[in-house]
Amino acid sequence: MTERKSVIRNIAEEPWQQFPAHFGGALSKALAHPSTTGSQQLDYRISTYAPMAYVERHVHKVQEQVYHILDGEGLMELDGEKRVVRKNDVIFIAPGTWHGIENTGLEQLTFIVVSAPVTDD
């Protein structure tokens, strides 16, 4: 097993990516992830969505997720129920919950996403 080390990284070191099933300028930076820091238990990302950008509705079998809205507003869907989310809202998503988020506002929607475990196996 490879020895893991603690690291300090600056957000500017990680490129923006549009991950699969993300559309219209739904960009993320994988800040703590197996591919960027060697983390094995969690995936920590910052995301920013342009107006009209979204992630397809989807479900995780075992992953828990937390979304923390930093700026902007949009619609978060949890099992078919849509709610407006905005700055300072924190959303916990349990495994088995169908969910998606879209920027329905006028400005960028910026939020943190934490997922554990890293994969949904």
C-alpha positions as a Markdown table, in Angstrom:
| # | Residue | x | y | z |
|---|---|---|---|---|
| 1 | Met | 0.0 | 0.0 | 0.0 |
| 2 | Thr | 1.3 | 3.4 | -0.9 |
| 3 | Glu | 1.9 | 5.8 | 2.0 |
| 4 | Arg | -0.5 | 8.7 | 2.1 |
| 5 | Lys | 0.7 | 12.1 | 3.0 |
| 6 | Ser | -1.1 | 15.2 | 4.2 |
| 7 | Val | -1.1 | 18.1 | 1.6 |
| 8 | Ile | -1.8 | 21.8 | 1.3 |
| 9 | Arg | -3.1 | 22.9 | -2.1 |
| 10 | Asn | -4.4 | 26.2 | -3.4 |
| 11 | Ile | -7.7 | 26.2 | -5.2 |
| 12 | Ala | -6.0 | 27.8 | -8.2 |
| 13 | Glu | -3.9 | 24.7 | -8.7 |
| 14 | Glu | -6.9 | 22.6 | -9.7 |
| 15 | Pro | -8.5 | 23.1 | -13.2 |
| 16 | Trp | -12.2 | 23.6 | -13.7 |
| 17 | Gln | -13.9 | 20.5 | -15.2 |
| 18 | Gln | -17.3 | 19.7 | -16.5 |
| 19 | Phe | -17.9 | 16.2 | -15.1 |
| 20 | Pro | -20.2 | 13.7 | -16.9 |
| 21 | Ala | -23.9 | 14.5 | -16.7 |
| 22 | His | -23.2 | 18.2 | -16.0 |
| 23 | Phe | -24.4 | 20.7 | -18.6 |
| 24 | Gly | -24.4 | 24.3 | -19.6 |
| 25 | Gly | -21.4 | 25.5 | -17.7 |
| 26 | Ala | -21.7 | 23.4 | -14.6 |
| 27 | Leu | -18.1 | 23.4 | -13.5 |
| 28 | Ser | -16.3 | 21.9 | -10.6 |
| 29 | Lys | -12.8 | 21.6 | -9.1 |
| 30 | Ala | -12.0 | 18.3 | -7.4 |
| 31 | Leu | -10.0 | 19.8 | -4.4 |
| 32 | Ala | -9.7 | 16.7 | -2.3 |
| 33 | His | -10.1 | 13.5 | -4.3 |
| 34 | Pro | -8.1 | 10.4 | -4.9 |
| 35 | Ser | -6.8 | 11.9 | -8.2 |
| 36 | Thr | -5.7 | 15.2 | -6.6 |
| 37 | Thr | -4.7 | 14.5 | -2.9 |
| 38 | Gly | -4.9 | 10.7 | -2.5 |
| 39 | Ser | -8.0 | 10.9 | -0.3 |
| 40 | Gln | -9.7 | 7.6 | 0.1 |
| 41 | Gln | -12.8 | 8.4 | 2.2 |
| 42 | Leu | -14.1 | 11.6 | 0.8 |
| 43 | Asp | -14.5 | 13.7 | -2.3 |
| 44 | Tyr | -14.5 | 17.5 | -1.7 |
| 45 | Arg | -15.4 | 19.9 | -4.6 |
| 46 | Ile | -16.2 | 23.4 | -5.2 |
| 47 | Ser | -18.7 | 24.0 | -8.0 |
| 48 | Thr | -19.9 | 27.0 | -9.9 |
| 49 | Tyr | -22.9 | 26.9 | -12.3 |
| 50 | Ala | -23.7 | 29.5 | -14.8 |
| 51 | Pro | -27.3 | 30.6 | -15.2 |
| 52 | Met | -29.3 | 27.6 | -16.7 |
| 53 | Ala | -26.5 | 25.1 | -15.9 |
| 54 | Tyr | -27.5 | 21.9 | -14.2 |
| 55 | Val | -26.6 | 18.3 | -13.2 |
| 56 | Glu | -28.9 | 15.6 | -14.4 |
| 57 | Arg | -31.2 | 14.1 | -11.8 |
| 58 | His | -29.4 | 11.0 | -10.3 |
| 59 | Val | -29.2 | 8.7 | -7.3 |
| 60 | His | -26.3 | 7.3 | -5.2 |
| 61 | Lys | -26.5 | 3.8 | -3.8 |
| 62 | Val | -24.2 | 4.3 | -0.8 |
| 63 | Gln | -22.8 | 7.8 | -1.0 |
| 64 | Glu | -23.9 | 10.5 | 1.4 |
| 65 | Gln | -23.5 | 14.1 | 0.1 |
| 66 | Val | -23.6 | 17.5 | 1.6 |
| 67 | Tyr | -24.1 | 20.6 | -0.6 |
| 68 | His | -23.2 | 24.0 | 1.0 |
| 69 | Ile | -24.4 | 27.0 | -1.0 |
| 70 | Leu | -21.9 | 29.8 | -0.9 |
| 71 | Asp | -23.4 | 32.2 | -3.4 |
| 72 | Gly | -26.3 | 32.6 | -5.8 |
| 73 | Glu | -29.6 | 30.7 | -6.0 |
| 74 | Gly | -31.1 | 27.8 | -7.8 |
| 75 | Leu | -33.5 | 24.9 | -7.5 |
| 76 | Met | -32.5 | 21.7 | -5.7 |
| 77 | Glu | -34.6 | 18.6 | -6.4 |
| 78 | Leu | -34.9 | 15.9 | -3.7 |
| 79 | Asp | -37.1 | 12.9 | -4.7 |
| 80 | Gly | -39.2 | 14.9 | -7.0 |
| 81 | Glu | -39.7 | 17.9 | -4.7 |
| 82 | Lys | -38.0 | 21.1 | -5.9 |
| 83 | Arg | -37.0 | 23.9 | -3.5 |
| 84 | Val | -35.2 | 27.2 | -3.9 |
| 85 | Val | -31.7 | 27.1 | -2.4 |
| 86 | Arg | -29.5 | 30.1 | -1.8 |
| 87 | Lys | -26.5 | 31.4 | 0.1 |
| 88 | Asn | -25.9 | 29.6 | 3.5 |
| 89 | Asp | -28.3 | 26.7 | 2.8 |
| 90 | Val | -26.8 | 23.3 | 3.6 |
| 91 | Ile | -28.4 | 20.2 | 2.0 |
| 92 | Phe | -27.8 | 16.7 | 3.2 |
| 93 | Ile | -28.6 | 14.0 | 0.6 |
| 94 | Ala | -29.0 | 10.5 | 1.9 |
| 95 | Pro | -28.2 | 7.4 | -0.2 |
| 96 | Gly | -31.2 | 6.4 | -2.4 |
| 97 | Thr | -32.4 | 10.0 | -2.8 |
| 98 | Trp | -32.9 | 11.1 | -6.4 |
| 99 | His | -31.5 | 14.6 | -6.7 |
| 100 | Gly | -30.3 | 17.3 | -9.0 |
| 101 | Ile | -29.5 | 21.0 | -8.9 |
| 102 | Glu | -29.8 | 23.8 | -11.4 |
| 103 | Asn | -29.0 | 27.4 | -11.5 |
| 104 | Thr | -32.3 | 29.3 | -12.0 |
| 105 | Gly | -30.9 | 32.6 | -10.8 |
| 106 | Leu | -29.4 | 35.6 | -12.5 |
| 107 | Glu | -25.8 | 35.1 | -11.2 |
| 108 | Gln | -23.3 | 32.2 | -10.7 |
| 109 | Leu | -24.5 | 29.5 | -8.3 |
| 110 | Thr | -21.4 | 28.5 | -6.2 |
| 111 | Phe | -21.4 | 25.7 | -3.7 |
| 112 | Ile | -19.3 | 23.0 | -2.0 |
| 113 | Val | -20.1 | 19.3 | -2.5 |
| 114 | Val | -18.7 | 16.7 | -0.1 |
| 115 | Ser | -19.3 | 13.0 | -0.9 |
| 116 | Ala | -18.4 | 10.0 | 1.2 |
| 117 | Pro | -17.3 | 7.4 | 0.4 |
| 118 | Val | -15.5 | 8.5 | -2.7 |
| 119 | Thr | -17.1 | 5.9 | -5.0 |
| 120 | Asp | -20.7 | 4.7 | -5.1 |
| 121 | Asp | -19.9 | 1.0 | -5.2 |
